[in-house]
Amino acid sequence: MGHSALQKTLTQAARRALAEAEERREHYRQQEAALPREIGGRGGKEPGRYGDWEVKGLTSDF
């Protein structure tokens, strides 16, 4: 099933919700891009944002 075939079955409200979600994602991407890059970090998303820290599959709460 192609992308265009899927859109034909969506209601107007569903299309509007998808468009709003894409706007939020784009806003989030712009905010992420504006943050300074971490130097010497372990990579990935900032753990403080999620309230836990994961290393080698083990998670610890702050």
N, C-alpha and C positions, 0 to 999 in steps of 0.2 A: 504494500500500500504506500503510495507516494505521499509526500508532504502536502501537495495541493489537494489530493483526494481526502486527506484527513481534515483539512481546514473546511471543506465543504460540509462536513457533518457536524461541525461545532456550532453552537448557538452564538448569538451576538454577545451574550454575557460572557461566555467562555472566551471568545476572541478578545473581548475587552480586558478580561482578567490576565490573559497571556501577554497582551501588550503592556499592561501595567507592571507585570512581573519583569518583563524585559527592560522597561524603563528603570526599575529598581536595581536590576543587575548592572545596567550601564552606569548608573550613578555610583554604585559600589565600586565598580572597576575604576572609575575616575578618581574616587577617593583613595583607593589602593595605590594607584599610580602616583599620586601626589605625596605619599609618605616617603621619607628617606629610606634608602636601602640599608639593611643591617650589614655591618662589616664583621666577619668572623662568627656569625651566628650559625645555628644548626640548620637553617633553611625552613621552609614551610611557613604556615600561618602563625601569627603571633599567639602563643598559647594563653596569655592573659585574657585575650578576647573571649575565650571559651571556658575559662575557669579551671582548666586542668593542663597538665603537662604530660606529654607522651614521649617516652624514649624506649626504643626497641620493643614496642608492643605493650609496655607497662605504663599505666596511667596513674598519676598521683594528683590529688587535689591540692589547691593552694590553701 
